[in-house]
Amino acid sequence: MQTFTYSVGTGFYAAGSAIFFTVYAGLPAGQIALGVTASAFAVFVLRIPVGLLCDRLGGRATWRLGALLQGVLFSIYPFVHGFASFLIVIIAAGIAATVGNAGKGRYIGEVIARQSRVRVNAYLRSIVNIGLALGTVSVGALTQVSSPRILVVIVLMNALTFYLDVLFLTIFIKPAPRRTEAGKKTPGRRSALADRPFVALSALSGVFILSDLLLTTVIPLWILQATQIQQTMIPIILILNMAMVIVLQARVGKGVETISDSARRQRRAGILLAVSCALIPISSHTAGVWTWMVILGAVAIITQAEMYTAVSGWGLSYGLSPQERLGEYLGVFASGSQIALIVGPAVLIPLVTATPLGWYVLSALFLVAGLTSVHLVDVVVRSRSKFGVQPE
């Protein structure tokens, strides 16, 4: 229930935030983009410190703190009417979301058995996409109303879902048994950032997260600039992606119980992404139904790769992290994805829009990453004893 209410509110905000800030708050697109970028950078800088805080407070307490902070911050959004206040609030909201997500991630690691963590996360991701879909549809109806003030509902609905989160987490989610060593410094203990094999794997795993940018940004731009089909196809590819995740993500997560299982899923993700990137340029030489088939086929392959990326990320990040330092290590692993999402648009958009050959360069990148992942995971596993980690 908590996951569903959270995702409905997030769907509201994700679909309507640009409209809210443009129409209600009166901010130009350039300032909105700058604020979003600043928030993403702040999240990147603070991910590991937040993970350390999570290890000290415990998963449930950190999760609840993040939900409360987000509820308060989204309640403040209607009072944002200038760039300075917008910048402060959006950065604070990004940090609060990081706190909540870190707490949730650690809590799952605290209470869910090792072999069930991927399956549980996959099930939750399906629910999240159902909620996101409902929230997005609701915003579509809401934006038909002519009064700008009605747009306040977008952020207040999101705030309400976070207050409900706090209620659910207080009443229904029981605290996990605390380990006495959790979050405590021990003599000679290295920082997770000194765990170079794990850091390298985190960075490599971030490459596969670029599939999100392909679906939400790069392919829509490609459709507009390089194909003969209408922009009405753009919502269709997002609907296809969301529907596939809702129906298939839990199934994809079944049977992923070991580190080796996760590594093989990551390799599959790389191979599928390579295939999809090799297909997309064909759409610039086709017309009509053939272009639709090429684009939708590529999107279906990317979505399958995205689901493999998700399950491999859960399996590797949990399985290779010490239980008592789960927040810190999950923060390091997530930093790889954060870097990819910050740097990705500046690299991918010029790469594939300048020439169709850019798609083949991207295809090669994904293929190399996929074929490298299993070997790198083996290196990380062999290095665990040096960092006081017992691989699960």
C-alpha positions as CSV (number, residue, x, y, z in Angstrom):
1,M,0.0,0.0,0.0
2,Q,2.8,2.4,0.9
3,T,4.5,1.7,-2.4
4,F,1.3,2.3,-4.3
5,T,0.4,5.7,-2.7
6,Y,4.0,6.8,-3.1
7,S,4.1,6.0,-6.8
8,V,0.7,7.7,-7.5
9,G,2.0,10.9,-5.9
10,T,5.3,10.6,-7.8
11,G,3.4,10.1,-11.0
12,F,1.5,13.2,-10.3
13,Y,4.7,15.2,-9.8
14,A,6.7,13.6,-12.6
15,A,4.1,14.3,-15.2
16,G,3.0,17.8,-14.0
17,S,6.1,19.4,-12.4
18,A,7.2,21.1,-15.6
19,I,3.8,22.6,-16.1
20,F,3.5,23.6,-12.5
21,F,6.9,25.5,-12.5
22,T,6.3,27.1,-15.9
23,V,2.6,28.1,-15.5
24,Y,2.1,28.6,-11.8
25,A,5.5,29.6,-10.6
26,G,6.3,31.5,-13.7
27,L,9.9,30.1,-14.2
28,P,11.5,30.0,-17.6
29,A,12.7,26.6,-19.0
30,G,16.4,27.5,-18.5
31,Q,16.0,28.1,-14.8
32,I,14.0,24.9,-14.3
33,A,16.7,22.9,-16.1
34,L,19.4,24.6,-14.0
35,G,17.5,23.8,-10.8
36,V,17.0,20.1,-11.8
37,T,20.8,19.8,-12.6
38,A,21.8,21.5,-9.3
39,S,19.5,19.1,-7.4
40,A,21.0,16.0,-9.2
41,F,24.5,17.2,-8.4
42,A,23.7,17.7,-4.7
43,V,22.2,14.2,-4.6
44,F,25.4,12.8,-6.1
45,V,27.6,14.6,-3.6
46,L,25.5,13.5,-0.6
47,R,24.6,9.9,-1.5
48,I,27.4,8.3,0.5
49,P,27.0,10.6,3.6
50,V,23.3,9.8,3.5
51,G,24.1,6.1,3.3
52,L,26.3,6.5,6.4
53,L,23.5,8.3,8.2
54,C,21.2,5.4,7.2
55,D,23.6,2.9,8.7
56,R,23.5,4.8,12.0
57,L,19.7,5.4,12.2
58,G,18.5,2.2,10.6
59,G,16.4,1.7,7.5
60,R,12.9,2.3,8.9
61,A,13.9,5.5,10.7
62,T,15.7,6.9,7.7
63,W,12.9,6.0,5.4
64,R,10.4,7.7,7.6
65,L,12.5,10.8,8.0
66,G,12.9,11.1,4.2
67,A,9.1,10.8,3.7
68,L,8.4,13.4,6.3
69,L,10.9,15.9,4.8
70,Q,9.5,15.4,1.3
71,G,5.9,15.9,2.6
72,V,7.0,19.2,4.2
73,L,9.0,20.4,1.1
74,F,6.2,19.6,-1.3
75,S,3.8,21.5,0.9
76,I,6.1,24.5,0.5
77,Y,6.1,24.3,-3.4
78,P,3.0,26.5,-3.8
79,F,4.9,29.4,-2.2
80,V,7.7,29.2,-4.8
81,H,7.6,32.2,-7.1
82,G,11.2,33.0,-7.9
83,F,14.4,31.2,-8.9
84,A,16.1,31.5,-5.5
85,S,13.3,29.9,-3.6
86,F,12.8,27.3,-6.4
87,L,16.5,26.4,-6.3
88,I,16.5,25.9,-2.5
89,V,13.4,23.8,-2.4
90,I,14.2,21.6,-5.4
91,I,17.7,20.8,-4.0
92,A,16.3,20.1,-0.6
93,A,13.6,17.9,-2.1
94,G,16.2,15.9,-4.0
95,I,18.2,15.3,-0.9
96,A,15.1,14.3,1.1
97,A,14.2,11.8,-1.6
98,T,17.7,10.4,-1.4
99,V,17.3,10.0,2.4
100,G,14.0,8.2,1.9
101,N,15.2,5.9,-0.8
102,A,18.4,5.0,1.2
103,G,16.3,4.1,4.2
104,K,13.9,2.0,2.1
105,G,16.8,0.2,0.4
106,R,18.5,-0.6,3.7
107,Y,15.2,-1.7,5.3
108,I,14.6,-4.2,2.6
109,G,18.1,-5.5,3.2
110,E,17.5,-5.7,6.9
111,V,14.2,-7.7,6.8
112,I,14.1,-9.6,3.5
113,A,16.0,-12.9,3.2
114,R,19.0,-12.8,0.8
115,Q,17.5,-15.0,-1.8
116,S,14.2,-13.0,-1.9
117,R,15.5,-9.4,-2.2
118,V,15.5,-9.3,-5.9
119,R,12.1,-10.8,-6.2
120,V,10.6,-8.4,-3.7
121,N,12.2,-5.4,-5.4
122,A,10.9,-6.6,-8.7
123,Y,7.4,-6.9,-7.4
124,L,7.5,-3.4,-5.8
125,R,8.8,-2.0,-9.1
126,S,5.7,-3.4,-10.9
127,I,3.5,-1.7,-8.3
128,V,5.4,1.6,-8.7
129,N,4.7,1.6,-12.4
130,I,1.0,1.0,-11.9
131,G,0.9,4.0,-9.5
132,L,3.0,6.1,-11.9
133,A,0.6,5.4,-14.7
134,L,-2.4,6.4,-12.6
135,G,-0.7,9.6,-11.4
136,T,0.3,10.5,-15.0
137,V,-3.3,10.0,-16.3
138,S,-4.7,12.0,-13.5
139,V,-2.4,14.9,-14.3
140,G,-3.4,14.8,-17.9
141,A,-7.0,15.4,-16.9
142,L,-6.1,18.0,-14.4
143,T,-4.1,20.1,-16.9
144,Q,-7.2,20.5,-19.0
145,V,-8.5,22.9,-16.4
146,S,-7.8,26.5,-17.4
147,S,-7.0,28.0,-14.0
148,P,-3.3,28.0,-13.1
149,R,-4.2,27.7,-9.4
150,I,-5.6,24.2,-9.9
151,L,-2.0,23.2,-10.7
152,V,-1.3,23.5,-7.0
153,V,-3.1,20.1,-6.6
154,I,-0.2,18.5,-8.4
155,V,2.3,19.2,-5.6
156,L,-0.1,19.0,-2.8
157,M,-1.2,15.5,-3.8
158,N,2.4,14.5,-3.8
159,A,2.8,16.0,-0.3
160,L,-0.2,14.1,0.9
161,T,1.2,10.8,-0.3
162,F,4.4,11.4,1.7
163,Y,2.4,12.2,4.8
164,L,0.5,8.9,4.3
165,D,3.9,7.2,3.9
166,V,4.9,8.5,7.4
167,L,1.6,7.1,8.8
168,F,2.1,3.7,7.2
169,L,5.7,3.5,8.2
170,T,4.8,4.4,11.8
171,I,1.9,2.1,12.2
172,F,2.4,-0.9,9.9
173,I,6.2,-1.2,9.3
174,K,8.0,-2.7,12.2
175,P,11.6,-1.7,12.9
176,A,14.2,-4.3,12.0
177,P,16.4,-5.9,14.6
178,R,19.4,-3.6,14.9
179,R,22.9,-5.1,14.8
180,T,25.2,-3.5,17.3
181,E,28.0,-3.0,14.7
182,A,25.7,-1.1,12.3
183,G,27.1,2.3,11.4
184,K,29.9,2.2,14.0
185,K,33.5,2.9,13.1
186,T,35.9,0.1,13.7
187,P,39.7,0.6,13.9
188,G,41.3,0.2,10.4
189,R,38.0,0.0,8.6
190,R,38.3,1.3,5.1
191,S,35.7,3.6,3.4
192,A,33.5,2.0,0.8
193,L,35.2,4.3,-1.7
194,A,38.5,2.6,-1.0
195,D,36.9,-0.6,-2.2
196,R,38.1,-0.1,-5.7
197,P,36.7,-3.2,-7.3
198,F,33.2,-2.4,-6.0
199,V,33.5,1.2,-7.1
200,A,34.5,0.0,-10.6
201,L,31.5,-2.3,-10.7
202,S,29.3,0.6,-9.6
203,A,30.6,2.8,-12.4
204,L,30.1,0.0,-15.0
205,S,26.6,-0.7,-13.7
206,G,25.8,3.0,-14.3
207,V,26.3,2.5,-18.0
208,F,23.3,0.3,-18.2
209,I,21.1,2.9,-16.5
210,L,21.5,5.0,-19.7
211,S,18.6,2.9,-21.0
212,D,16.4,5.3,-19.1
213,L,17.7,8.2,-21.0
214,L,17.3,6.4,-24.3
215,L,13.6,6.0,-23.6
216,T,12.7,9.3,-22.1
217,T,15.0,11.7,-24.1
218,V,17.2,10.3,-26.8
219,I,14.6,8.2,-28.8
220,P,11.9,10.9,-28.6
221,L,14.4,13.4,-30.1
222,W,15.4,10.9,-32.7
223,I,11.8,10.4,-33.7
224,L,11.3,14.1,-34.1
225,Q,14.5,14.8,-36.1
226,A,15.3,11.7,-38.1
227,T,12.1,9.8,-38.9
228,Q,9.0,10.5,-40.9
229,I,6.5,9.5,-38.2
230,Q,4.5,11.9,-36.1
231,Q,5.4,13.0,-32.5
232,T,2.2,11.2,-31.3
233,M,4.4,8.1,-31.2
234,I,6.4,9.4,-28.3
235,P,3.7,8.8,-25.6
236,I,3.1,5.3,-27.2
237,I,6.7,4.2,-26.6
238,L,6.5,5.4,-22.9
239,I,3.2,3.5,-22.5
240,L,4.7,0.4,-24.0
241,N,7.6,0.6,-21.6
242,M,5.4,1.1,-18.6
243,A,3.1,-1.7,-19.6
244,M,5.9,-4.2,-20.1
245,V,7.4,-3.3,-16.7
246,I,4.0,-3.7,-14.9
247,V,3.4,-7.1,-16.5
248,L,6.9,-8.6,-16.7
249,Q,9.2,-7.1,-14.1
250,A,8.2,-9.5,-11.3
251,R,8.6,-12.5,-13.7
252,V,12.1,-11.2,-14.8
253,G,13.1,-11.1,-11.1
254,K,12.3,-14.7,-10.4
255,G,15.3,-17.1,-10.1
256,V,17.8,-14.3,-9.5
257,E,19.1,-15.4,-6.1
258,T,22.9,-15.4,-6.4
259,I,25.6,-13.0,-7.4
260,S,26.3,-15.1,-10.5
261,D,22.6,-14.9,-11.5
262,S,22.8,-11.1,-11.2
263,A,26.0,-10.9,-13.3
264,R,24.5,-13.0,-16.1
265,R,21.4,-10.7,-16.1
266,Q,23.6,-7.7,-16.4
267,R,25.5,-9.3,-19.4
268,R,22.1,-9.9,-21.1
269,A,21.2,-6.3,-20.5
270,G,24.3,-5.1,-22.3
271,I,23.7,-7.4,-25.3
272,L,20.1,-6.4,-25.6
273,L,20.9,-2.7,-25.5
274,A,23.6,-3.2,-28.1
275,V,21.0,-4.9,-30.4
276,S,18.4,-2.2,-29.9
277,C,20.9,0.6,-30.6
278,A,21.9,-1.1,-33.9
279,L,18.2,-1.3,-34.9
280,I,17.2,2.3,-34.3
281,P,19.2,3.9,-37.2
282,I,17.2,1.7,-39.6
283,S,14.1,3.8,-38.8
284,S,15.6,6.8,-40.6
285,H,15.5,4.9,-43.9
286,T,11.9,3.5,-43.6
287,A,8.5,5.0,-43.7
288,G,5.0,4.3,-42.3
289,V,4.3,1.1,-40.6
290,W,7.9,-0.2,-41.0
291,T,9.3,2.8,-39.0
292,W,6.7,2.0,-36.3
293,M,7.8,-1.6,-36.2
294,V,11.5,-0.7,-35.9
295,I,11.0,1.9,-33.2
296,L,8.5,-0.2,-31.1
297,G,10.7,-3.3,-31.5
298,A,13.8,-1.4,-30.3
299,V,11.8,0.0,-27.4
300,A,10.6,-3.5,-26.4
301,I,14.2,-4.7,-26.4
302,I,15.4,-1.7,-24.4
303,T,12.6,-2.3,-21.8
304,Q,13.6,-5.9,-21.5
305,A,17.2,-4.8,-20.9
306,E,16.0,-2.2,-18.4
307,M,14.3,-4.9,-16.4
308,Y,17.5,-7.0,-16.5
309,T,19.4,-4.0,-15.4
310,A,17.1,-3.5,-12.4
311,V,17.3,-7.1,-11.2
312,S,21.1,-7.3,-11.7
313,G,21.6,-4.0,-9.8
314,W,19.6,-5.2,-6.8
315,G,21.4,-8.6,-6.7
316,L,24.9,-7.2,-7.0
317,S,24.5,-4.2,-4.7
318,Y,23.0,-6.2,-1.9
319,G,25.0,-9.4,-2.4
320,L,28.4,-7.7,-2.5
321,S,27.8,-5.2,0.4
322,P,28.5,-5.9,4.1
323,Q,25.2,-6.1,6.0
324,E,26.3,-3.7,8.7
325,R,27.4,-1.1,6.1
326,L,24.5,-1.6,3.7
327,G,23.6,2.1,3.5
328,E,27.1,3.2,2.7
329,Y,27.7,0.6,0.0
330,L,24.3,1.1,-1.6
331,G,25.1,4.8,-1.7
332,V,28.3,4.0,-3.6
333,F,26.5,1.7,-6.0
334,A,23.8,4.3,-6.7
335,S,26.5,7.0,-7.3
336,G,27.5,5.1,-10.5
337,S,23.9,5.5,-11.8
338,Q,23.8,9.1,-10.7
339,I,26.9,10.0,-12.6
340,A,25.5,8.3,-15.8
341,L,22.2,10.3,-15.5
342,I,24.0,13.6,-15.0
343,V,26.6,13.1,-17.8
344,G,24.5,11.0,-20.1
345,P,22.4,13.7,-21.8
346,A,25.4,15.8,-22.7
347,V,27.0,12.8,-24.3
348,L,24.2,10.8,-25.8
349,I,22.2,13.5,-27.4
350,P,25.0,15.0,-29.6
351,L,26.3,11.5,-30.3
352,V,23.2,10.1,-31.9
353,T,21.7,13.3,-33.4
354,A,24.9,14.4,-35.2
355,T,25.1,11.2,-37.3
356,P,23.3,7.8,-37.3
357,L,26.7,6.3,-36.8
358,G,26.5,7.5,-33.2
359,W,24.0,4.7,-32.6
360,Y,26.6,2.1,-33.5
361,V,29.2,3.7,-31.2
362,L,26.6,3.4,-28.4
363,S,25.8,-0.1,-29.4
364,A,29.5,-1.0,-29.1
365,L,29.7,0.7,-25.7
366,F,26.8,-1.4,-24.3
367,L,28.2,-4.6,-25.8
368,V,31.6,-4.1,-24.2
369,A,30.0,-3.2,-20.9
370,G,27.8,-6.3,-21.0
371,L,30.7,-8.7,-21.9
372,T,32.9,-7.1,-19.3
373,S,30.4,-7.3,-16.4
374,V,30.7,-11.0,-15.5
375,H,34.5,-10.8,-15.4
376,L,34.4,-7.7,-13.2
377,V,31.9,-9.3,-10.8
378,D,34.3,-12.2,-10.4
379,V,37.1,-9.7,-9.5
380,V,34.9,-8.1,-6.9
381,V,33.9,-11.4,-5.4
382,R,37.6,-12.4,-5.1
383,S,38.4,-9.1,-3.4
384,R,35.7,-9.3,-0.7
385,S,37.9,-10.6,2.1
386,K,40.2,-7.6,1.8
387,F,37.3,-5.3,2.8
388,G,35.7,-7.5,5.4
389,V,32.8,-8.5,3.2
390,Q,31.4,-12.0,3.0
391,P,29.7,-12.3,-0.4
392,E,26.2,-13.6,-0.2
